[in-house]
Amino acid sequence: MRLALTVLMLLAMAVPGLAQQQTMTIGYLGEQRKAALPLGPLDEDVSDDGLQGARLGIADDDSTGRFLGQHFRLQERILKPGEAPAGAIKDFAGAGISFVVADLGADRLLQASAAPGAERMTLFNSRAPDDRLRQEDCRSNVLHTIPSRAMLADGLAQYLVWKRWQHWFLLVGPHPEDQAMAAAFRRAATRFGAEISTEQTWTFRPANGRADTGHVTLQTEIPAATQVGDYDVLVVADEADEFGAYLEGRTALPRIIVGRQGLVATGWSPVNEEWGARQLQDRFRRQAGRWMLPSDYAAWLAMRSIGEAATRLHGLDPVAIGKYLRSDDLLLAGFKGQGLSFRPWDGQMRQPILIAGSRLLVSSSPQPGFLHQRTPLDTLGIDREESECKF
Protein backbone atom coordinates (compact mmCIF):
# COMPACT_ATOMS: atom_id res chain seq x y z
CA MET A 1 0.00 0.00 0.00
CA ARG A 2 2.82 2.43 0.88
CA LEU A 3 4.51 1.75 -2.46
CA ALA A 4 1.24 2.33 -4.34
CA LEU A 5 0.72 5.69 -2.62
CA THR A 6 4.28 6.72 -3.43
CA VAL A 7 3.76 5.88 -7.09
CA LEU A 8 0.56 7.94 -7.18
CA MET A 9 2.31 10.92 -5.59
CA LEU A 10 5.17 10.75 -8.10
CA LEU A 11 2.65 10.45 -10.94
CA ALA A 12 0.79 13.52 -9.71
CA MET A 13 4.02 15.54 -9.70
CA ALA A 14 5.16 14.24 -13.07
CA VAL A 15 2.08 15.06 -15.14
CA PRO A 16 1.45 18.80 -15.65
CA GLY A 17 -1.80 19.99 -14.14
CA LEU A 18 -2.68 16.55 -12.80
CA ALA A 19 -2.79 17.61 -9.17
CA GLN A 20 -5.25 20.44 -9.81
CA GLN A 21 -8.41 19.83 -7.83
CA GLN A 22 -11.26 18.14 -9.72
CA THR A 23 -14.56 17.18 -8.13
CA MET A 24 -17.07 14.50 -9.05
CA THR A 25 -20.41 14.02 -7.31
CA ILE A 26 -21.92 10.54 -7.40
CA GLY A 27 -25.57 9.93 -6.58
CA TYR A 28 -27.02 7.31 -4.27
CA LEU A 29 -30.69 6.50 -4.75
CA GLY A 30 -32.25 4.23 -2.13
CA GLU A 31 -35.74 3.56 -0.85
CA GLN A 32 -37.34 3.13 2.54
CA ARG A 33 -37.99 -0.53 3.30
CA LYS A 34 -40.00 -2.26 5.93
CA ALA A 35 -37.58 -3.90 8.32
CA ALA A 36 -37.76 -7.68 8.46
CA LEU A 37 -38.66 -9.21 11.79
CA PRO A 38 -35.58 -10.84 13.34
CA LEU A 39 -35.81 -14.62 13.52
CA GLY A 40 -33.24 -15.05 16.28
CA PRO A 41 -31.65 -13.05 19.09
CA LEU A 42 -28.38 -12.62 17.16
CA ASP A 43 -30.05 -11.02 14.13
CA GLU A 44 -29.11 -7.37 13.65
CA ASP A 45 -31.77 -4.74 12.94
CA VAL A 46 -30.28 -3.09 9.86
CA SER A 47 -31.95 -0.16 8.12
CA ASP A 48 -28.98 1.33 6.24
CA ASP A 49 -27.68 -1.63 4.25
CA GLY A 50 -26.41 -0.49 0.88
CA LEU A 51 -26.02 3.12 1.97
CA GLN A 52 -23.13 2.34 4.30
CA GLY A 53 -21.35 0.50 1.49
CA ALA A 54 -21.73 3.52 -0.78
CA ARG A 55 -20.34 5.78 1.94
CA LEU A 56 -17.29 3.59 2.42
CA GLY A 57 -16.77 3.43 -1.35
CA ILE A 58 -16.88 7.20 -1.78
CA ALA A 59 -14.42 7.58 1.12
CA ASP A 60 -12.06 5.12 -0.57
CA ASP A 61 -12.39 6.93 -3.90
CA ASP A 62 -11.65 10.24 -2.24
CA SER A 63 -8.67 8.83 -0.35
CA THR A 64 -7.12 7.38 -3.51
CA GLY A 65 -8.05 10.30 -5.72
CA ARG A 66 -6.50 13.02 -3.57
CA PHE A 67 -3.03 12.15 -4.90
CA LEU A 68 -4.30 12.88 -8.41
CA GLY A 69 -6.15 16.03 -7.40
CA GLN A 70 -9.51 14.21 -7.52
CA HIS A 71 -12.26 14.79 -4.98
CA PHE A 72 -15.40 12.65 -4.72
CA ARG A 73 -18.70 13.57 -3.05
CA LEU A 74 -21.83 11.51 -2.41
CA GLN A 75 -25.31 12.97 -2.86
CA GLU A 76 -27.88 10.79 -1.11
CA ARG A 77 -31.58 10.48 -1.85
CA ILE A 78 -33.99 8.03 -0.17
CA LEU A 79 -37.38 7.46 -1.78
CA LYS A 80 -40.44 7.27 0.42
CA PRO A 81 -42.92 4.38 0.00
CA GLY A 82 -44.78 4.90 -3.26
CA GLU A 83 -42.53 7.75 -4.42
CA ALA A 84 -41.50 7.53 -8.06
CA PRO A 85 -37.77 7.86 -8.79
CA ALA A 86 -38.24 10.34 -11.66
CA GLY A 87 -37.96 13.38 -9.35
CA ALA A 88 -34.68 12.15 -7.87
CA ILE A 89 -33.25 11.45 -11.32
CA LYS A 90 -34.27 14.94 -12.42
CA ASP A 91 -32.50 16.47 -9.41
CA PHE A 92 -29.38 14.39 -10.04
CA ALA A 93 -29.36 15.44 -13.70
CA GLY A 94 -29.77 19.08 -12.70
CA ALA A 95 -26.74 18.74 -10.43
CA GLY A 96 -24.68 17.37 -13.30
CA ILE A 97 -24.45 13.88 -11.82
CA SER A 98 -23.54 11.17 -14.35
CA PHE A 99 -23.23 8.10 -12.08
CA VAL A 100 -25.87 6.87 -9.64
CA VAL A 101 -25.83 3.86 -7.33
CA ALA A 102 -29.42 2.63 -7.64
CA ASP A 103 -30.19 0.68 -4.47
CA LEU A 104 -33.69 -0.17 -5.69
CA GLY A 105 -35.99 -3.09 -6.39
CA ALA A 106 -36.42 -4.23 -9.97
CA ASP A 107 -39.53 -2.22 -10.87
CA ARG A 108 -38.21 1.05 -9.44
CA LEU A 109 -34.86 0.47 -11.09
CA LEU A 110 -36.56 0.22 -14.48
CA GLN A 111 -38.53 3.39 -13.72
CA ALA A 112 -35.34 5.20 -12.77
CA SER A 113 -33.49 4.05 -15.89
CA ALA A 114 -36.34 5.36 -18.10
CA ALA A 115 -36.79 8.69 -16.31
CA PRO A 116 -35.89 11.90 -18.22
CA GLY A 117 -32.20 12.62 -17.72
CA ALA A 118 -31.25 9.01 -17.02
CA GLU A 119 -30.25 8.48 -20.65
CA ARG A 120 -27.15 10.56 -19.88
CA MET A 121 -26.34 8.58 -16.73
CA THR A 122 -24.95 5.22 -15.75
CA LEU A 123 -26.98 3.56 -13.02
CA PHE A 124 -25.40 0.81 -10.91
CA ASN A 125 -27.88 -1.82 -9.75
CA SER A 126 -26.69 -2.74 -6.25
CA ARG A 127 -29.86 -4.43 -4.97
CA ALA A 128 -32.00 -6.35 -7.48
CA PRO A 129 -30.86 -9.92 -8.37
CA ASP A 130 -33.66 -10.40 -10.93
CA ASP A 131 -32.45 -12.24 -14.01
CA ARG A 132 -34.92 -10.35 -16.20
CA LEU A 133 -32.90 -7.18 -15.59
CA ARG A 134 -30.01 -8.92 -17.37
CA GLN A 135 -32.28 -10.48 -20.00
CA GLU A 136 -35.43 -9.09 -21.64
CA ASP A 137 -35.54 -6.04 -19.33
CA CYS A 138 -31.87 -5.09 -19.63
CA ARG A 139 -31.02 -1.42 -20.17
CA SER A 140 -27.94 0.08 -21.78
CA ASN A 141 -27.59 2.69 -19.02
CA VAL A 142 -27.59 0.11 -16.19
CA LEU A 143 -24.65 -1.89 -14.86
CA HIS A 144 -25.11 -4.57 -12.20
CA THR A 145 -22.77 -5.01 -9.25
CA ILE A 146 -25.13 -7.29 -7.30
CA PRO A 147 -24.94 -10.90 -8.55
CA SER A 148 -27.97 -12.23 -10.41
CA ARG A 149 -29.98 -15.16 -9.14
CA ALA A 150 -28.52 -17.21 -11.98
CA MET A 151 -25.00 -16.45 -10.76
CA LEU A 152 -25.85 -17.40 -7.18
CA ALA A 153 -27.52 -20.64 -8.24
CA ASP A 154 -24.66 -21.53 -10.61
CA GLY A 155 -22.05 -20.85 -7.94
CA LEU A 156 -23.84 -23.10 -5.47
CA ALA A 157 -24.52 -25.81 -8.07
CA GLN A 158 -20.86 -25.95 -9.07
CA TYR A 159 -19.84 -26.56 -5.47
CA LEU A 160 -22.51 -29.23 -4.89
CA VAL A 161 -21.60 -31.03 -8.11
CA TRP A 162 -17.89 -30.78 -7.28
CA LYS A 163 -18.73 -32.47 -3.94
CA ARG A 164 -20.83 -35.05 -5.84
CA TRP A 165 -23.95 -33.98 -3.98
CA GLN A 166 -26.02 -34.19 -7.12
CA HIS A 167 -29.45 -35.28 -5.88
CA TRP A 168 -31.43 -32.31 -4.57
CA PHE A 169 -34.67 -31.79 -2.69
CA LEU A 170 -35.85 -28.33 -3.76
CA LEU A 171 -38.12 -26.61 -1.23
CA VAL A 172 -39.73 -23.44 -2.59
CA GLY A 173 -41.30 -20.56 -0.68
CA PRO A 174 -44.65 -18.95 -1.57
CA HIS A 175 -43.44 -15.56 -2.89
CA PRO A 176 -42.63 -14.55 -6.49
CA GLU A 177 -39.00 -13.99 -5.49
CA ASP A 178 -38.84 -17.55 -4.17
CA GLN A 179 -40.27 -18.85 -7.44
CA ALA A 180 -37.66 -16.88 -9.38
CA MET A 181 -34.87 -18.31 -7.24
CA ALA A 182 -36.28 -21.80 -7.73
CA ALA A 183 -36.20 -21.28 -11.50
CA ALA A 184 -32.51 -20.33 -11.21
CA PHE A 185 -31.82 -23.51 -9.21
CA ARG A 186 -33.60 -25.65 -11.83
CA ARG A 187 -31.54 -24.04 -14.58
CA ALA A 188 -28.31 -24.57 -12.64
CA ALA A 189 -29.13 -28.23 -11.97
CA THR A 190 -29.67 -28.87 -15.67
CA ARG A 191 -26.58 -26.89 -16.63
CA PHE A 192 -24.14 -28.70 -14.33
CA GLY A 193 -25.57 -32.21 -14.24
CA ALA A 194 -27.44 -32.29 -10.93
CA GLU A 195 -30.89 -33.81 -10.46
CA ILE A 196 -33.83 -32.38 -8.55
CA SER A 197 -35.18 -35.62 -7.12
CA THR A 198 -38.08 -33.93 -5.33
CA GLU A 199 -39.61 -30.47 -5.47
CA GLN A 200 -42.11 -29.20 -2.96
CA THR A 201 -43.78 -25.90 -2.08
CA TRP A 202 -43.50 -24.75 1.52
CA THR A 203 -46.98 -24.21 2.95
CA PHE A 204 -46.49 -24.96 6.63
CA ARG A 205 -46.69 -21.94 8.97
CA PRO A 206 -44.61 -22.75 12.06
CA ALA A 207 -45.16 -21.23 15.46
CA ASN A 208 -42.59 -18.72 16.62
CA GLY A 209 -39.42 -20.69 17.27
CA ARG A 210 -38.46 -18.25 20.04
CA ALA A 211 -41.72 -18.69 21.94
CA ASP A 212 -41.84 -20.92 25.01
CA THR A 213 -43.21 -23.92 23.09
CA GLY A 214 -42.41 -22.89 19.54
CA HIS A 215 -39.59 -25.38 19.18
CA VAL A 216 -41.91 -28.20 20.16
CA THR A 217 -44.25 -27.47 17.26
CA LEU A 218 -41.31 -27.11 14.88
CA GLN A 219 -39.75 -30.35 16.05
CA THR A 220 -43.01 -32.18 15.36
CA GLU A 221 -44.20 -30.58 12.14
CA ILE A 222 -41.04 -29.98 10.10
CA PRO A 223 -40.08 -33.69 9.87
CA ALA A 224 -43.54 -34.37 8.47
CA ALA A 225 -43.21 -31.48 6.00
CA THR A 226 -39.84 -32.81 4.77
CA GLN A 227 -40.70 -36.52 4.69
CA VAL A 228 -39.82 -37.25 1.07
CA GLY A 229 -37.56 -39.69 -0.78
CA ASP A 230 -33.81 -39.75 -0.34
CA TYR A 231 -31.62 -36.87 -1.48
CA ASP A 232 -28.13 -35.46 -0.87
CA VAL A 233 -28.95 -31.85 0.03
CA LEU A 234 -32.00 -29.74 0.81
CA VAL A 235 -31.93 -26.70 -1.48
CA VAL A 236 -34.14 -23.92 -0.10
CA ALA A 237 -35.58 -21.05 -2.17
CA ASP A 238 -36.56 -18.62 0.60
CA GLU A 239 -35.34 -15.13 -0.27
CA ALA A 240 -37.42 -13.46 2.43
CA ASP A 241 -35.76 -15.66 5.08
CA GLU A 242 -39.16 -16.63 6.45
CA PHE A 243 -38.79 -20.36 7.08
CA GLY A 244 -35.43 -21.69 5.94
CA ALA A 245 -33.69 -21.06 9.26
CA TYR A 246 -36.23 -23.25 11.04
CA LEU A 247 -35.24 -26.30 8.99
CA GLU A 248 -31.73 -26.92 10.28
CA GLY A 249 -31.62 -29.88 12.66
CA ARG A 250 -35.33 -30.62 12.24
CA THR A 251 -35.62 -32.28 8.81
CA ALA A 252 -36.75 -35.89 8.45
CA LEU A 253 -33.35 -36.93 7.04
CA PRO A 254 -29.98 -35.76 8.39
CA ARG A 255 -29.05 -33.66 5.37
CA ILE A 256 -27.39 -30.27 4.99
CA ILE A 257 -29.38 -27.20 4.00
CA VAL A 258 -28.16 -24.87 1.26
CA GLY A 259 -29.38 -21.75 -0.51
CA ARG A 260 -30.44 -18.71 1.50
CA GLN A 261 -29.83 -20.49 4.81
CA GLY A 262 -27.27 -23.03 6.01
CA LEU A 263 -24.59 -23.16 3.34
CA VAL A 264 -25.16 -19.87 1.54
CA ALA A 265 -24.25 -18.73 -1.98
CA THR A 266 -23.68 -14.98 -1.82
CA GLY A 267 -21.86 -12.05 -3.34
CA TRP A 268 -20.43 -11.13 0.06
CA SER A 269 -20.35 -12.51 3.58
CA PRO A 270 -19.07 -11.25 6.94
CA VAL A 271 -17.09 -14.50 7.28
CA ASN A 272 -14.86 -13.73 4.27
CA GLU A 273 -11.38 -12.79 5.44
CA GLU A 274 -9.40 -14.18 2.51
CA TRP A 275 -7.64 -12.25 -0.30
CA GLY A 276 -7.11 -9.26 2.01
CA ALA A 277 -10.82 -8.95 2.79
CA ARG A 278 -10.13 -8.59 6.50
CA GLN A 279 -9.04 -4.97 6.07
CA LEU A 280 -12.24 -4.14 4.14
CA GLN A 281 -14.35 -5.84 6.79
CA ASP A 282 -12.57 -3.97 9.59
CA ARG A 283 -12.90 -0.57 7.91
CA PHE A 284 -16.57 -1.14 7.24
CA ARG A 285 -17.26 -2.27 10.79
CA ARG A 286 -15.52 0.79 12.21
CA GLN A 287 -17.67 3.03 10.03
CA ALA A 288 -21.06 1.32 10.27
CA GLY A 289 -20.86 -0.52 13.58
CA ARG A 290 -22.07 -3.76 11.97
CA TRP A 291 -21.08 -6.41 9.45
CA MET A 292 -20.89 -5.70 5.73
CA LEU A 293 -23.87 -7.20 3.86
CA PRO A 294 -24.08 -8.16 0.16
CA SER A 295 -25.95 -4.93 -0.69
CA ASP A 296 -23.23 -2.91 1.05
CA TYR A 297 -20.56 -4.71 -0.92
CA ALA A 298 -22.40 -4.19 -4.22
CA ALA A 299 -22.73 -0.45 -3.54
CA TRP A 300 -19.05 -0.30 -2.55
CA LEU A 301 -18.13 -2.07 -5.80
CA ALA A 302 -20.06 0.51 -7.81
CA MET A 303 -18.21 3.37 -6.14
CA ARG A 304 -14.85 1.73 -6.49
CA SER A 305 -15.47 0.97 -10.17
CA ILE A 306 -15.85 4.68 -10.81
CA GLY A 307 -12.84 5.54 -8.68
CA GLU A 308 -10.69 2.92 -10.37
CA ALA A 309 -11.63 4.25 -13.81
CA ALA A 310 -10.85 7.81 -12.73
CA THR A 311 -7.45 6.73 -11.42
CA ARG A 312 -6.52 4.85 -14.58
CA LEU A 313 -7.70 7.68 -16.84
CA HIS A 314 -6.16 10.44 -14.69
CA GLY A 315 -9.37 12.42 -15.03
CA LEU A 316 -13.06 12.72 -14.18
CA ASP A 317 -14.60 12.99 -17.62
CA PRO A 318 -17.86 11.01 -17.28
CA VAL A 319 -17.95 9.97 -20.94
CA ALA A 320 -14.44 8.53 -20.76
CA ILE A 321 -15.17 6.82 -17.45
CA GLY A 322 -18.36 5.31 -18.83
CA LYS A 323 -16.48 3.85 -21.79
CA TYR A 324 -13.70 2.55 -19.57
CA LEU A 325 -16.17 0.79 -17.26
CA ARG A 326 -17.61 -1.11 -20.22
CA SER A 327 -14.24 -1.98 -21.76
CA ASP A 328 -11.88 -4.91 -21.33
CA ASP A 329 -9.41 -2.58 -19.59
CA LEU A 330 -11.29 -2.49 -16.28
CA LEU A 331 -10.00 -5.03 -13.77
CA LEU A 332 -11.23 -4.11 -10.31
CA ALA A 333 -9.74 -5.54 -7.13
CA GLY A 334 -12.70 -6.74 -5.10
CA PHE A 335 -11.11 -8.85 -2.31
CA LYS A 336 -12.37 -12.09 -3.84
CA GLY A 337 -9.20 -13.41 -5.45
CA GLN A 338 -9.83 -12.33 -9.06
CA GLY A 339 -10.11 -9.07 -10.95
CA LEU A 340 -13.70 -7.98 -11.62
CA SER A 341 -15.12 -6.53 -14.83
CA PHE A 342 -18.47 -5.89 -16.53
CA ARG A 343 -19.87 -8.21 -19.18
CA PRO A 344 -20.45 -6.27 -22.39
CA TRP A 345 -23.60 -8.18 -23.36
CA ASP A 346 -25.73 -7.42 -20.27
CA GLY A 347 -23.78 -5.11 -17.95
CA GLN A 348 -23.38 -7.70 -15.19
CA MET A 349 -20.19 -7.54 -13.14
CA ARG A 350 -18.18 -10.76 -13.35
CA GLN A 351 -17.29 -11.89 -9.84
CA PRO A 352 -16.74 -15.04 -7.80
CA ILE A 353 -19.64 -16.33 -5.71
CA LEU A 354 -18.78 -17.08 -2.08
CA ILE A 355 -20.01 -20.31 -0.50
CA ALA A 356 -20.26 -19.36 3.15
CA GLY A 357 -21.04 -21.17 6.36
CA SER A 358 -22.33 -19.50 9.48
CA ARG A 359 -18.84 -18.79 10.85
CA LEU A 360 -16.28 -19.56 8.15
CA LEU A 361 -15.91 -19.36 4.39
CA VAL A 362 -16.38 -22.82 2.88
CA SER A 363 -15.45 -22.22 -0.77
CA SER A 364 -15.63 -19.84 -3.71
CA SER A 365 -17.00 -20.50 -7.18
CA PRO A 366 -16.16 -20.97 -10.03
CA GLN A 367 -14.95 -24.37 -8.88
CA PRO A 368 -11.90 -26.20 -10.28
CA GLY A 369 -12.62 -27.94 -13.55
CA PHE A 370 -15.42 -25.66 -14.74
CA LEU A 371 -13.76 -24.10 -17.77
CA HIS A 372 -14.77 -21.37 -20.20
CA GLN A 373 -13.33 -20.03 -23.46
CA ARG A 374 -13.07 -16.48 -22.05
CA THR A 375 -12.85 -16.73 -18.27
CA PRO A 376 -14.14 -19.24 -15.70
CA LEU A 377 -16.12 -16.35 -14.18
CA ASP A 378 -18.41 -16.57 -17.20
CA THR A 379 -19.51 -20.05 -16.08
CA LEU A 380 -21.57 -18.15 -13.48
CA GLY A 381 -24.82 -16.64 -14.71
CA ILE A 382 -26.09 -15.89 -18.19
CA ASP A 383 -23.46 -16.34 -20.88
CA ARG A 384 -23.23 -14.34 -24.10
CA GLU A 385 -24.59 -17.17 -26.26
CA GLU A 386 -27.76 -17.53 -24.17
CA SER A 387 -28.33 -13.85 -23.49
CA GLU A 388 -31.64 -12.28 -24.48
CA CYS A 389 -30.38 -8.78 -23.75
CA LYS A 390 -30.69 -6.41 -26.71
CA PHE A 391 -29.23 -2.99 -25.89
C-alpha positions in Angstrom: 0.0 0.0 0.0 2.8 2.4 0.9 4.5 1.7 -2.5 1.2 2.3 -4.3 0.7 5.7 -2.6 4.3 6.7 -3.4 3.8 5.9 -7.1 0.6 7.9 -7.2 2.3 10.9 -5.6 5.2 10.8 -8.1 2.7 10.4 -10.9 0.8 13.5 -9.7 4.0 15.5 -9.7 5.2 14.2 -13.1 2.1 15.1 -15.1 1.5 18.8 -15.6 -1.8 20.0 -14.1 -2.7 16.5 -12.8 -2.8 17.6 -9.2 -5.3 20.4 -9.8 -8.4 19.8 -7.8 -11.3 18.1 -9.7 -14.6 17.2 -8.1 -17.1 14.5 -9.0 -20.4 14.0 -7.3 -21.9 10.5 -7.4 -25.6 9.9 -6.6 -27.0 7.3 -4.3 -30.7 6.5 -4.7 -32.2 4.2 -2.1 -35.7 3.6 -0.8 -37.3 3.1 2.5 -38.0 -0.5 3.3 -40.0 -2.3 5.9 -37.6 -3.9 8.3 -37.8 -7.7 8.5 -38.7 -9.2 11.8 -35.6 -10.8 13.3 -35.8 -14.6 13.5 -33.2 -15.0 16.3 -31.6 -13.0 19.1 -28.4 -12.6 17.2 -30.1 -11.0 14.1 -29.1 -7.4 13.7 -31.8 -4.7 12.9 -30.3 -3.1 9.9 -31.9 -0.2 8.1 -29.0 1.3 6.2 -27.7 -1.6 4.2 -26.4 -0.5 0.9 -26.0 3.1 2.0 -23.1 2.3 4.3 -21.4 0.5 1.5 -21.7 3.5 -0.8 -20.3 5.8 1.9 -17.3 3.6 2.4 -16.8 3.4 -1.3 -16.9 7.2 -1.8 -14.4 7.6 1.1 -12.1 5.1 -0.6 -12.4 6.9 -3.9 -11.6 10.2 -2.2 -8.7 8.8 -0.3 -7.1 7.4 -3.5 -8.1 10.3 -5.7 -6.5 13.0 -3.6 -3.0 12.2 -4.9 -4.3 12.9 -8.4 -6.2 16.0 -7.4 -9.5 14.2 -7.5 -12.3 14.8 -5.0 -15.4 12.6 -4.7 -18.7 13.6 -3.0 -21.8 11.5 -2.4 -25.3 13.0 -2.9 -27.9 10.8 -1.1 -31.6 10.5 -1.9 -34.0 8.0 -0.2 -37.4 7.5 -1.8 -40.4 7.3 0.4 -42.9 4.4 0.0 -44.8 4.9 -3.3 -42.5 7.7 -4.4 -41.5 7.5 -8.1 -37.8 7.9 -8.8 -38.2 10.3 -11.7 -38.0 13.4 -9.4 -34.7 12.2 -7.9 -33.3 11.4 -11.3 -34.3 14.9 -12.4 -32.5 16.5 -9.4 -29.4 14.4 -10.0 -29.4 15.4 -13.7 -29.8 19.1 -12.7 -26.7 18.7 -10.4 -24.7 17.4 -13.3 -24.5 13.9 -11.8 -23.5 11.2 -14.4 -23.2 8.1 -12.1 -25.9 6.9 -9.6 -25.8 3.9 -7.3 -29.4 2.6 -7.6 -30.2 0.7 -4.5 -33.7 -0.2 -5.7 -36.0 -3.1 -6.4 -36.4 -4.2 -10.0 -39.5 -2.2 -10.9 -38.2 1.0 -9.4 -34.9 0.5 -11.1 -36.6 0.2 -14.5 -38.5 3.4 -13.7 -35.3 5.2 -12.8 -33.5 4.0 -15.9 -36.3 5.4 -18.1 -36.8 8.7 -16.3 -35.9 11.9 -18.2 -32.2 12.6 -17.7 -31.3 9.0 -17.0 -30.3 8.5 -20.7 -27.2 10.6 -19.9 -26.3 8.6 -16.7 -24.9 5.2 -15.7 -27.0 3.6 -13.0 -25.4 0.8 -10.9 -27.9 -1.8 -9.7 -26.7 -2.7 -6.2 -29.9 -4.4 -5.0 -32.0 -6.4 -7.5 -30.9 -9.9 -8.4 -33.7 -10.4 -10.9 -32.4 -12.2 -14.0 -34.9 -10.3 -16.2 -32.9 -7.2 -15.6 -30.0 -8.9 -17.4 -32.3 -10.5 -20.0 -35.4 -9.1 -21.6 -35.5 -6.0 -19.3 -31.9 -5.1 -19.6 -31.0 -1.4 -20.2 -27.9 0.1 -21.8 -27.6 2.7 -19.0 -27.6 0.1 -16.2 -24.6 -1.9 -14.9 -25.1 -4.6 -12.2 -22.8 -5.0 -9.2 -25.1 -7.3 -7.3 -24.9 -10.9 -8.5 -28.0 -12.2 -10.4 -30.0 -15.2 -9.1 -28.5 -17.2 -12.0 -25.0 -16.4 -10.8 -25.8 -17.4 -7.2 -27.5 -20.6 -8.2 -24.7 -21.5 -10.6 -22.0 -20.9 -7.9 -23.8 -23.1 -5.5 -24.5 -25.8 -8.1 -20.9 -26.0 -9.1 -19.8 -26.6 -5.5 -22.5 -29.2 -4.9 -21.6 -31.0 -8.1 -17.9 -30.8 -7.3 -18.7 -32.5 -3.9 -20.8 -35.0 -5.8 -23.9 -34.0 -4.0 -26.0 -34.2 -7.1 -29.5 -35.3 -5.9 -31.4 -32.3 -4.6 -34.7 -31.8 -2.7 -35.9 -28.3 -3.8 -38.1 -26.6 -1.2 -39.7 -23.4 -2.6 -41.3 -20.6 -0.7 -44.6 -18.9 -1.6 -43.4 -15.6 -2.9 -42.6 -14.6 -6.5 -39.0 -14.0 -5.5 -38.8 -17.6 -4.2 -40.3 -18.8 -7.4 -37.7 -16.9 -9.4 -34.9 -18.3 -7.2 -36.3 -21.8 -7.7 -36.2 -21.3 -11.5 -32.5 -20.3 -11.2 -31.8 -23.5 -9.2 -33.6 -25.7 -11.8 -31.5 -24.0 -14.6 -28.3 -24.6 -12.6 -29.1 -28.2 -12.0 -29.7 -28.9 -15.7 -26.6 -26.9 -16.6 -24.1 -28.7 -14.3 -25.6 -32.2 -14.2 -27.4 -32.3 -10.9 -30.9 -33.8 -10.5 -33.8 -32.4 -8.5 -35.2 -35.6 -7.1 -38.1 -33.9 -5.3 -39.6 -30.5 -5.5 -42.1 -29.2 -3.0 -43.8 -25.9 -2.1 -43.5 -24.7 1.5 -47.0 -24.2 2.9 -46.5 -25.0 6.6 -46.7 -21.9 9.0 -44.6 -22.7 12.1 -45.2 -21.2 15.5 -42.6 -18.7 16.6 -39.4 -20.7 17.3 -38.5 -18.2 20.0 -41.7 -18.7 21.9 -41.8 -20.9 25.0 -43.2 -23.9 23.1 -42.4 -22.9 19.5 -39.6 -25.4 19.2 -41.9 -28.2 20.2 -44.2 -27.5 17.3 -41.3 -27.1 14.9 -39.7 -30.3 16.1 -43.0 -32.2 15.4 -44.2 -30.6 12.1 -41.0 -30.0 10.1 -40.1 -33.7 9.9 -43.5 -34.4 8.5 -43.2 -31.5 6.0 -39.8 -32.8 4.8 -40.7 -36.5 4.7 -39.8 -37.2 1.1 -37.6 -39.7 -0.8 -33.8 -39.8 -0.3 -31.6 -36.9 -1.5 -28.1 -35.5 -0.9 -28.9 -31.8 0.0 -32.0 -29.7 0.8 -31.9 -26.7 -1.5 -34.1 -23.9 -0.1 -35.6 -21.1 -2.2 -36.6 -18.6 0.6 -35.3 -15.1 -0.3 -37.4 -13.5 2.4 -35.8 -15.7 5.1 -39.2 -16.6 6.4 -38.8 -20.4 7.1 -35.4 -21.7 5.9 -33.7 -21.1 9.3 -36.2 -23.2 11.0 -35.2 -26.3 9.0 -31.7 -26.9 10.3 -31.6 -29.9 12.7 -35.3 -30.6 12.2 -35.6 -32.3 8.8 -36.7 -35.9 8.5 -33.4 -36.9 7.0 -30.0 -35.8 8.4 -29.0 -33.7 5.4 -27.4 -30.3 5.0 -29.4 -27.2 4.0 -28.2 -24.9 1.3 -29.4 -21.8 -0.5 -30.4 -18.7 1.5 -29.8 -20.5 4.8 -27.3 -23.0 6.0 -24.6 -23.2 3.3 -25.2 -19.9 1.5 -24.2 -18.7 -2.0 -23.7 -15.0 -1.8 -21.9 -12.1 -3.3 -20.4 -11.1 0.1 -20.3 -12.5 3.6 -19.1 -11.3 6.9 -17.1 -14.5 7.3 -14.9 -13.7 4.3 -11.4 -12.8 5.4 -9.4 -14.2 2.5 -7.6 -12.2 -0.3 -7.1 -9.3 2.0 -10.8 -8.9 2.8 -10.1 -8.6 6.5 -9.0 -5.0 6.1 -12.2 -4.1 4.1 -14.3 -5.8 6.8 -12.6 -4.0 9.6 -12.9 -0.6 7.9 -16.6 -1.1 7.2 -17.3 -2.3 10.8 -15.5 0.8 12.2 -17.7 3.0 10.0 -21.1 1.3 10.3 -20.9 -0.5 13.6 -22.1 -3.8 12.0 -21.1 -6.4 9.4 -20.9 -5.7 5.7 -23.9 -7.2 3.9 -24.1 -8.2 0.2 -26.0 -4.9 -0.7 -23.2 -2.9 1.1 -20.6 -4.7 -0.9 -22.4 -4.2 -4.2 -22.7 -0.4 -3.5 -19.1 -0.3 -2.6 -18.1 -2.1 -5.8 -20.1 0.5 -7.8 -18.2 3.4 -6.1 -14.8 1.7 -6.5 -15.5 1.0 -10.2 -15.8 4.7 -10.8 -12.8 5.5 -8.7 -10.7 2.9 -10.4 -11.6 4.2 -13.8 -10.8 7.8 -12.7 -7.4 6.7 -11.4 -6.5 4.9 -14.6 -7.7 7.7 -16.8 -6.2 10.4 -14.7 -9.4 12.4 -15.0 -13.1 12.7 -14.2 -14.6 13.0 -17.6 -17.9 11.0 -17.3 -17.9 10.0 -20.9 -14.4 8.5 -20.8 -15.2 6.8 -17.4 -18.4 5.3 -18.8 -16.5 3.9 -21.8 -13.7 2.6 -19.6 -16.2 0.8 -17.3 -17.6 -1.1 -20.2 -14.2 -2.0 -21.8 -11.9 -4.9 -21.3 -9.4 -2.6 -19.6 -11.3 -2.5 -16.3 -10.0 -5.0 -13.8 -11.2 -4.1 -10.3 -9.7 -5.5 -7.1 -12.7 -6.7 -5.1 -11.1 -8.8 -2.3 -12.4 -12.1 -3.8 -9.2 -13.4 -5.5 -9.8 -12.3 -9.1 -10.1 -9.1 -11.0 -13.7 -8.0 -11.6 -15.1 -6.5 -14.8 -18.5 -5.9 -16.5 -19.9 -8.2 -19.2 -20.5 -6.3 -22.4 -23.6 -8.2 -23.4 -25.7 -7.4 -20.3 -23.8 -5.1 -18.0 -23.4 -7.7 -15.2 -20.2 -7.5 -13.1 -18.2 -10.8 -13.3 -17.3 -11.9 -9.8 -16.7 -15.0 -7.8 -19.6 -16.3 -5.7 -18.8 -17.1 -2.1 -20.0 -20.3 -0.5 -20.3 -19.4 3.2 -21.0 -21.2 6.4 -22.3 -19.5 9.5 -18.8 -18.8 10.9 -16.3 -19.6 8.1 -15.9 -19.4 4.4 -16.4 -22.8 2.9 -15.5 -22.2 -0.8 -15.6 -19.8 -3.7 -17.0 -20.5 -7.2 -16.2 -21.0 -10.0 -14.9 -24.4 -8.9 -11.9 -26.2 -10.3 -12.6 -27.9 -13.5 -15.4 -25.7 -14.7 -13.8 -24.1 -17.8 -14.8 -21.4 -20.2 -13.3 -20.0 -23.5 -13.1 -16.5 -22.0 -12.8 -16.7 -18.3 -14.1 -19.2 -15.7 -16.1 -16.4 -14.2 -18.4 -16.6 -17.2 -19.5 -20.0 -16.1 -21.6 -18.2 -13.5 -24.8 -16.6 -14.7 -26.1 -15.9 -18.2 -23.5 -16.3 -20.9 -23.2 -14.3 -24.1 -24.6 -17.2 -26.3 -27.8 -17.5 -24.2 -28.3 -13.8 -23.5 -31.6 -12.3 -24.5 -30.4 -8.8 -23.8 -30.7 -6.4 -26.7 -29.2 -3.0 -25.9 
